[in-house]
Amino acid sequence: MATTLLWFRQDLRLADNPALIAAAEAGPVVALYVLDDAAAGQWRHGAAQRWWLHHSLAALADGLRARGVALVLLRGDAVALLPDLAARLGASAIHAGRLYEPWARARDAALAQALPGHCPLVLHRSSLLHEPHRLRTGQGGAYGVYTPFSRAVFALGEPAPARPAPGRIAAAPPPPGLALEALELLPGRDWAAAFPSHWQPGEAGAARRMADFGGPGLAGYDAARNLPGLAGGTSGLSPHLRFGEVSPRQLWHAARAAGAEGAHTWLKEILWREFSYHLLWHRPEMPLAPLQAAFEKFPWQPDARLLRAWQRGETGYPIIDAGMRQLWATGWMHNRVRMVVASFLVKHLLQPWQDGQAWFWDTLVDGDLASNSASWQWVAGCGADAAPYFRVFNPVLQGAKFDAGGSYVRAWLPELAGLPTKFLHQPWAAPNPPRGYPLPIIELAQGRARALAAYAALKAAA
């Protein structure tokens, strides 16, 4: 029986993996992962993602080994490596999960042309609930607004049941590969030293997160999801979903099975990710260019000093600085805080949204091209389903509302820990402002007025 190649990509799991199931049913399997940085270009995994990928591949290799299969690691041009490997092994097909990023779509098209005729590239829907090209509005076009999109997906009914991981998998003799360390995914200096205390990459870590969150977490999700200082208010599953250690179908059914009050709200968050991929598929320029063409002429005021202060969590606004320091320390930031820090950068500071997106891409363990670019465009007001230009988050009011007791700010800004709560979100107003904490880099009313003036000028010129 001919060998089948199983190419892991954004589906680093054994359960509910259609590419794995199809490959295992077709014949003896050679499982592989190819690190192809050149094809990804500027969208190669960011530094925090590379840390996660290293440990996720280790976990995947262990899971495959327990089922009798070795994970072969390769590095280089997949369009050159895979046809040669398929020819040497006499492979009958390459099975892989479909990817939706523009660079990956171009690579898959080139690979399909380069493979020998007897060895097709067979792509499976593995990381989304629905294929973006199959979801259409009543007029036959692509969705450009989230709410009608989510309603349409809910109207489709429940997805098919998730399939369990196989037991044993018939394995073909594996070709030589690289040691995991040879992929050089871990940082040269250990800025990620605290990551292991926050994360367990791999399928088992995803299952543990879902089990912990599925009951009490979902029950109070509607209110708790906006409170960054509340442990367990959100699932923390985003990096596991980004690397495909859990499928959206598994998450959907787990939420339904929990029967909790907040399940519907949480599923709408899953559908925001789906919507982001829908946008990316139909508007592949989204990671770099505004979806609203008028914003090409937006009067940004790039300033390296302001951008650096934001990146380092030294803006003088506690909720902003706490979020940016949480990001650096853990590779993750609470979603409410992501919106606030993004609004501050693009509106109060008038820095290009692409600069914020680039920083998030490099520092987030859950960095996802579709969700990251769609969300930054939403905040900037230039996306397909954007926040109104006049919606400018006030970081003092946001901090007071969503971190009223100050637990989040105190956790990430120890220099403010002793400050009375009434001054915690505006420490410059305290009778004795804490030493060592910066004064605000911009006055809020000034920043808001400048942002509204810039948006008004853009609108007048349209």
Secondary structure per residue as TSV (DSSP state, phi and psi in degrees):
chain	resnum	aa	ss	phi	psi
A	1	M	-	360.0	136.5
A	2	A	-	-68.8	150.7
A	3	T	-	-72.5	143.3
A	4	T	E	-115.1	132.9
A	5	L	E	-91.6	130.6
A	6	L	E	-111.8	109.8
A	7	W	E	-101.7	105.1
A	8	F	E	-77.2	139.1
A	9	R	S	-137.4	-89.6
A	10	Q	S	-108.1	42.4
A	11	D	-	-149.4	58.8
A	12	L	-	-83.1	64.3
A	13	R	-	-150.1	167.3
A	14	L	S	-105.6	-33.7
A	15	A	T	-81.9	145.9
A	16	D	T	47.9	46.6
A	17	N	-	-115.3	98.1
A	18	P	H	-63.4	-31.6
A	19	A	H	-65.9	-42.3
A	20	L	H	-63.6	-45.3
A	21	I	H	-61.2	-45.2
A	22	A	H	-65.6	-41.4
A	23	A	H	-65.2	-43.4
A	24	A	H	-65.4	-33.2
A	25	E	H	-75.3	-22.0
A	26	A	H	-83.4	-28.0
A	27	G	S	160.0	-173.2
A	28	P	S	-57.7	137.9
A	29	V	E	-107.2	139.7
A	30	V	E	-112.8	118.0
A	31	A	E	-97.2	137.0
A	32	L	E	-148.0	158.5
A	33	Y	E	-133.2	133.9
A	34	V	E	-117.2	119.8
A	35	L	E	-86.8	106.5
A	36	D	-	-117.9	73.9
A	37	D	H	-66.2	-35.0
A	38	A	H	-63.7	-40.8
A	39	A	H	-65.3	-39.2
A	40	A	H	-72.2	-25.7
A	41	G	G	59.8	-129.6
A	42	Q	G	-67.0	-13.9
A	43	W	G	-101.1	19.8
A	44	R	S	-58.5	157.1
A	45	H	-	-52.2	134.1
A	46	G	-	-68.4	171.3
A	47	A	H	-59.3	-43.7
A	48	A	H	-68.4	-37.9
A	49	Q	H	-63.8	-35.6
A	50	R	H	-65.6	-38.2
A	51	W	H	-59.5	-47.3
A	52	W	H	-62.6	-44.7
A	53	L	H	-59.1	-40.8
A	54	H	H	-55.2	-50.1
A	55	H	H	-75.3	-30.7
A	56	S	H	-67.7	-40.8
A	57	L	H	-64.7	-37.6
A	58	A	H	-62.3	-43.0
A	59	A	H	-66.3	-41.7
A	60	L	H	-62.7	-42.6
A	61	A	H	-60.7	-40.1
A	62	D	H	-63.3	-43.4
A	63	G	H	-64.5	-40.8
A	64	L	H	-67.9	-41.0
A	65	R	H	-60.6	-37.4
A	66	A	T	-65.4	-18.4
A	67	R	T	-106.8	11.0
A	68	G	T	90.6	13.9
A	69	V	-	-123.5	135.4
A	70	A	-	-89.4	146.0
A	71	L	E	-96.3	116.4
A	72	V	E	-89.8	124.6
A	73	L	E	-104.1	130.0
A	74	L	E	-129.0	159.4
A	75	R	E	-139.1	128.9
A	76	G	S	139.7	-160.2
A	77	D	-	-77.6	108.9
A	78	A	H	-62.0	-31.9
A	79	V	H	-68.0	-25.7
A	80	A	H	-91.6	-39.7
A	81	L	H	-71.0	-44.2
A	82	L	H	-72.6	-40.9
A	83	P	H	-60.3	-38.9
A	84	D	H	-65.5	-43.6
A	85	L	H	-64.5	-42.7
A	86	A	H	-61.6	-39.2
A	87	A	H	-67.9	-43.2
A	88	R	H	-65.1	-35.2
A	89	L	H	-91.6	-7.9
A	90	G	T	64.1	38.5
A	91	A	-	-68.3	144.0
A	92	S	S	-88.9	-21.3
A	93	A	E	-171.2	159.6
A	94	I	E	-115.5	120.9
A	95	H	E	-104.3	133.5
A	96	A	E	-152.2	157.4
A	97	G	E	-76.0	139.2
A	98	R	-	-69.2	139.2
A	99	L	-	-110.0	156.9
A	100	Y	-	-122.3	-6.9
A	101	E	S	-67.6	144.6
A	102	P	H	-55.1	-42.7
A	103	W	H	-65.9	-36.2
A	104	A	H	-71.4	-36.6
A	105	R	H	-64.2	-41.6
A	106	A	H	-65.2	-40.4
A	107	R	H	-65.2	-42.2
A	108	D	H	-63.1	-38.1
A	109	A	H	-65.0	-41.5
A	110	A	H	-67.8	-39.3
A	111	L	H	-65.7	-42.6
A	112	A	H	-58.0	-35.7
A	113	Q	H	-74.1	-31.3
A	114	A	H	-82.6	-20.5
A	115	L	S	-72.9	148.3
A	116	P	-	-62.9	152.8
A	117	G	T	-59.0	-28.9
A	118	H	T	-82.0	-1.1
A	119	C	S	-130.3	83.3
A	120	P	-	-74.6	157.1
A	121	L	E	-90.8	115.4
A	122	V	E	-108.3	114.8
A	123	L	E	-102.0	140.2
A	124	H	E	-123.1	146.0
A	125	R	-	-74.7	111.0
A	126	S	-	-125.0	-29.0
A	127	S	S	-111.7	0.2
A	128	L	-	-131.6	161.2
A	129	L	S	-77.3	-34.0
A	130	H	S	-140.9	148.1
A	131	E	-	-73.6	130.4
A	132	P	G	-58.5	-35.5
A	133	H	G	-75.9	-9.7
A	134	R	G	-96.1	-18.2
A	135	L	-	-87.9	120.4
A	136	R	-	-132.4	152.2
A	137	T	-	-72.7	173.6
A	138	G	T	-61.0	-23.5
A	139	Q	T	-91.2	1.1
A	140	G	S	89.0	4.6
A	141	G	S	-97.4	-176.8
A	142	A	-	-84.7	146.6
A	143	Y	-	-69.8	137.8
A	144	G	-	-120.0	-2.1
A	145	V	S	-129.8	136.9
A	146	Y	H	-65.0	-46.7
A	147	T	H	-59.0	-48.7
A	148	P	H	-62.6	-34.1
A	149	F	H	-61.8	-49.2
A	150	S	H	-65.3	-38.5
A	151	R	H	-62.2	-40.6
A	152	A	H	-64.5	-39.1
A	153	V	H	-69.1	-43.6
A	154	F	H	-60.4	-35.6
A	155	A	H	-68.5	-19.5
A	156	L	T	-71.5	-14.5
A	157	G	-	90.6	-172.8
A	158	E	-	-74.9	140.2
A	159	P	-	-66.5	163.0
A	160	A	-	-59.7	153.2
A	161	P	-	-59.4	146.7
A	162	A	-	-71.3	146.0
A	163	R	-	-100.7	140.8
A	164	P	-	-72.1	165.2
A	165	A	-	-67.7	145.1
A	166	P	-	-71.6	164.6
A	167	G	S	-80.8	-102.1
A	168	R	-	-83.6	149.9
A	169	I	-	-124.3	129.4
A	170	A	-	-65.7	127.2
A	171	A	B	-113.4	139.3
A	172	A	-	-90.4	157.7
A	173	P	-	-57.9	124.6
A	174	P	-	-77.8	146.0
A	175	P	-	-76.4	168.1
A	176	P	-	-62.0	145.6
A	177	G	-	-139.3	-171.3
A	178	L	-	-98.8	154.8
A	179	A	-	-71.1	150.9
A	180	L	G	-55.7	-39.5
A	181	E	G	-62.6	-27.5
A	182	A	G	-69.1	-16.3
A	183	L	G	-75.4	-14.7
A	184	E	-	53.5	51.9
A	185	L	-	-89.0	-26.8
A	186	L	S	-77.7	149.0
A	187	P	-	-65.7	147.8
A	188	G	S	-65.9	-39.6
A	189	R	S	-114.3	145.3
A	190	D	-	-84.7	62.6
A	191	W	T	-68.8	-15.7
A	192	A	T	-93.9	20.4
A	193	A	T	-57.6	-31.1
A	194	A	T	-87.0	-9.3
A	195	F	G	-56.6	-44.2
A	196	P	G	-61.6	-23.0
A	197	S	G	-77.9	-11.4
A	198	H	T	-109.8	-22.3
A	199	W	-	-136.9	149.1
A	200	Q	-	-126.9	87.5
A	201	P	-	-60.5	148.1
A	202	G	S	118.2	168.6
A	203	E	H	-64.4	-37.4
A	204	A	H	-66.5	-38.1
A	205	G	H	-64.2	-38.5
A	206	A	H	-64.4	-43.5
A	207	A	H	-63.4	-38.1
A	208	R	H	-66.7	-43.1
A	209	R	H	-59.0	-46.2
A	210	M	H	-65.8	-40.1
A	211	A	H	-64.4	-40.7
A	212	D	H	-68.7	-35.8
A	213	F	H	-86.5	-29.6
A	214	G	H	-56.4	-31.6
A	215	G	T	-93.9	-85.4
A	216	P	H	-63.8	-34.0
A	217	G	H	-63.0	-46.9
A	218	L	H	-69.0	-33.3
A	219	A	H	-59.6	-40.0
A	220	G	T	-107.5	19.7
A	221	Y	H	-63.8	-37.5
A	222	D	H	-53.3	-43.5
A	223	A	H	-91.0	-41.4
A	224	A	H	-69.4	-26.0
A	225	R	T	-64.0	-18.2
A	226	N	T	-96.9	3.4
A	227	L	-	-108.5	97.3
A	228	P	T	-66.5	-22.1
A	229	G	T	-84.2	-2.4
A	230	L	S	-95.0	114.9
A	231	A	T	-65.5	132.3
A	232	G	T	82.8	6.4
A	233	G	S	-70.9	-25.5
A	234	T	S	-124.6	167.2
A	235	S	-	-79.6	-28.6
A	236	G	-	68.8	18.4
A	237	L	-	-89.2	-5.8
A	238	S	H	-58.1	-42.2
A	239	P	H	-68.4	-33.1
A	240	H	H	-65.3	-38.0
A	241	L	H	-71.9	-37.3
A	242	R	H	-60.5	-40.2
A	243	F	T	-93.1	4.7
A	244	G	T	71.3	26.4
A	245	E	S	-77.4	-11.3
A	246	V	S	-145.4	145.8
A	247	S	-	-93.8	153.4
A	248	P	H	-61.3	-28.1
A	249	R	H	-67.3	-40.5
A	250	Q	H	-61.8	-43.8
A	251	L	H	-65.8	-40.7
A	252	W	H	-58.3	-50.6
A	253	H	H	-70.6	-32.7
A	254	A	H	-64.2	-40.8
A	255	A	H	-66.2	-42.8
A	256	R	H	-62.9	-41.8
A	257	A	H	-65.5	-30.8
A	258	A	H	-66.4	-28.2
A	259	G	T	61.6	24.0
A	260	A	-	-86.0	157.8
A	261	E	T	-62.6	-35.9
A	262	G	T	-87.0	3.9
A	263	A	H	-60.8	-42.0
A	264	H	H	-63.6	-41.1
A	265	T	H	-63.5	-41.6
A	266	W	H	-66.1	-39.2
A	267	L	H	-64.4	-30.5
A	268	K	H	-66.7	-28.5
A	269	E	H	-68.0	-39.6
A	270	I	H	-60.4	-38.4
A	271	L	H	-74.9	-22.9
A	272	W	H	-62.7	-41.3
A	273	R	H	-61.6	-44.9
A	274	E	H	-59.2	-43.8
A	275	F	H	-62.1	-39.0
A	276	S	H	-61.6	-41.0
A	277	Y	H	-69.2	-34.3
A	278	H	H	-59.8	-46.1
A	279	L	H	-62.8	-45.6
A	280	L	H	-61.8	-38.4
A	281	W	H	-63.9	-45.0
A	282	H	H	-86.3	-21.8
A	283	R	-	-130.3	73.3
A	284	P	T	-63.1	-12.8
A	285	E	T	-77.8	-6.4
A	286	M	T	-54.3	-37.8
A	287	P	T	-65.1	-19.1
A	288	L	T	-120.2	-29.1
A	289	A	S	-121.6	144.3
A	290	P	-	-63.9	140.7
A	291	L	S	-71.3	-24.6
A	292	Q	S	-96.4	110.7
A	293	A	G	-57.3	-30.3
A	294	A	G	-58.5	-27.9
A	295	F	G	-73.5	-5.6
A	296	E	G	-60.8	-25.5
A	297	K	G	-104.2	14.9
A	298	F	-	-63.1	136.6
A	299	P	-	-81.6	65.1
A	300	W	-	-60.7	157.0
A	301	Q	-	-127.1	73.5
A	302	P	-	-54.1	132.9
A	303	D	-	-147.3	108.8
A	304	A	H	-60.6	-32.8
A	305	R	H	-67.4	-45.4
A	306	L	H	-66.3	-42.4
A	307	L	H	-61.4	-42.5
A	308	R	H	-65.4	-40.9
A	309	A	H	-62.0	-40.4
A	310	W	H	-64.2	-46.6
A	311	Q	H	-60.8	-37.8
A	312	R	H	-86.5	-3.9
A	313	G	T	69.3	47.0
A	314	E	-	-131.6	45.5
A	315	T	S	-90.3	-16.7
A	316	G	S	89.4	-0.4
A	317	Y	-	-111.1	112.0
A	318	P	H	-56.9	-42.8
A	319	I	H	-66.4	-33.7
A	320	I	H	-67.0	-50.6
A	321	D	H	-67.7	-36.1
A	322	A	H	-62.4	-43.2
A	323	G	H	-63.1	-44.6
A	324	M	H	-68.4	-31.5
A	325	R	H	-77.2	-34.0
A	326	Q	H	-60.7	-42.5
A	327	L	H	-59.3	-47.6
A	328	W	H	-66.5	-38.1
A	329	A	H	-77.5	-32.5
A	330	T	H	-120.4	-12.2
A	331	G	S	76.9	17.8
A	332	W	-	-154.4	154.7
A	333	M	-	-142.7	143.8
A	334	H	-	-58.7	141.7
A	335	N	H	-63.3	-41.2
A	336	R	H	-58.7	-42.5
A	337	V	H	-69.7	-33.8
A	338	R	H	-57.0	-43.0
A	339	M	H	-64.7	-39.9
A	340	V	H	-69.8	-45.6
A	341	V	H	-68.0	-34.3
A	342	A	H	-68.2	-44.4
A	343	S	H	-59.9	-42.1
A	344	F	I	-61.2	-42.9
A	345	L	I	-66.3	-48.6
A	346	V	I	-85.0	-23.5
A	347	K	I	-104.4	-60.7
A	348	H	I	-64.1	-39.9
A	349	L	S	-96.4	-11.0
A	350	L	-	54.8	38.9
A	351	Q	-	-94.4	143.2
A	352	P	-	-57.6	137.2
A	353	W	H	-60.9	-27.3
A	354	Q	H	-63.6	-30.2
A	355	D	H	-70.5	-38.9
A	356	G	H	-66.7	-43.1
A	357	Q	H	-58.7	-41.9
A	358	A	H	-63.7	-39.6
A	359	W	H	-66.6	-43.7
A	360	F	H	-61.7	-41.3
A	361	W	H	-58.6	-38.1
A	362	D	H	-82.4	-25.5
A	363	T	H	-109.4	-12.8
A	364	L	-	-89.8	131.0
A	365	V	T	-70.9	-21.1
A	366	D	T	-102.7	21.0
A	367	G	-	-53.4	119.9
A	368	D	-	-133.2	123.4
A	369	L	H	-60.7	-42.9
A	370	A	H	-68.0	-54.2
A	371	S	H	-65.6	-40.1
A	372	N	H	-63.2	-49.8
A	373	S	H	-71.6	-39.9
A	374	A	H	-63.0	-40.0
A	375	S	H	-71.0	-40.2
A	376	W	H	-65.4	-39.3
A	377	Q	H	-67.3	-34.6
A	378	W	H	-60.0	-48.7
A	379	V	H	-65.0	-41.6
A	380	A	H	-70.8	-16.9
A	381	G	T	88.0	10.1
A	382	C	-	-112.9	8.1
A	383	G	S	-89.9	-176.8
A	384	A	T	-70.5	-31.1
A	385	D	T	-132.3	62.6
A	386	A	-	-88.7	154.2
A	387	A	-	-65.0	146.7
A	388	P	-	-59.2	146.4
A	389	Y	T	-59.5	-28.7
A	390	F	T	-83.8	-0.3
A	391	R	-	-84.7	101.8
A	392	V	-	-119.3	111.2
A	393	F	-	-65.3	130.1
A	394	N	-	-90.6	114.1
A	395	P	H	-65.6	-27.1
A	396	V	H	-69.3	-47.5
A	397	L	H	-68.5	-38.1
A	398	Q	H	-63.9	-41.8
A	399	G	H	-63.4	-45.2
A	400	A	H	-64.8	-33.6
A	401	K	H	-78.3	-45.2
A	402	F	H	-102.7	-9.0
A	403	D	S	-133.7	53.2
A	404	A	T	-57.9	-39.6
A	405	G	T	-83.9	-10.7
A	406	G	-	83.2	10.5
A	407	S	H	-64.1	-36.1
A	408	Y	H	-69.1	-49.2
A	409	V	H	-61.8	-43.1
A	410	R	H	-65.3	-32.5
A	411	A	H	-66.2	-36.2
A	412	W	H	-106.1	-12.3
A	413	L	-	-125.4	76.1
A	414	P	G	-59.5	-22.9
A	415	E	G	-68.5	-14.1
A	416	L	G	-105.7	2.7
A	417	A	T	-59.1	-33.3
A	418	G	T	-87.8	1.0
A	419	L	S	-76.1	138.7
A	420	P	-	-56.9	145.1
A	421	T	G	-58.0	-35.1
A	422	K	G	-66.8	-17.2
A	423	F	G	-107.8	0.0
A	424	L	T	-63.3	-34.7
A	425	H	T	-95.5	0.9
A	426	Q	-	-147.2	67.9
A	427	P	G	-62.1	-23.1
A	428	W	G	-65.5	-18.2
A	429	A	G	-87.4	-7.6
A	430	A	S	-68.1	148.8
A	431	P	S	-55.9	-36.7
A	432	N	S	-127.2	84.0
A	433	P	-	-56.7	141.3
A	434	P	-	-65.4	137.8
A	435	R	T	-76.1	148.4
A	436	G	T	90.6	-8.7
A	437	Y	S	-105.7	132.8
A	438	P	-	-70.2	154.0
A	439	L	-	-74.9	158.0
A	440	P	-	-55.5	137.7
A	441	I	S	-80.7	-11.7
A	442	I	S	-154.0	146.3
A	443	E	-	-80.7	135.0
A	444	L	H	-62.2	-44.8
A	445	A	H	-62.8	-39.4
A	446	Q	H	-64.2	-45.3
A	447	G	H	-64.1	-41.1
A	448	R	H	-65.7	-44.0
A	449	A	H	-62.2	-41.3
A	450	R	H	-63.8	-40.9
A	451	A	H	-64.8	-45.3
A	452	L	H	-65.5	-34.9
A	453	A	H	-65.8	-40.2
A	454	A	H	-65.0	-42.1
A	455	Y	H	-67.1	-39.3
A	456	A	H	-64.8	-39.8
A	457	A	H	-64.9	-39.0
A	458	L	H	-63.7	-42.7
A	459	K	H	-66.8	-38.6
A	460	A	H	-67.5	-31.5
A	461	A	H	-80.2	-14.6
A	462	A	-	-69.1	360.0
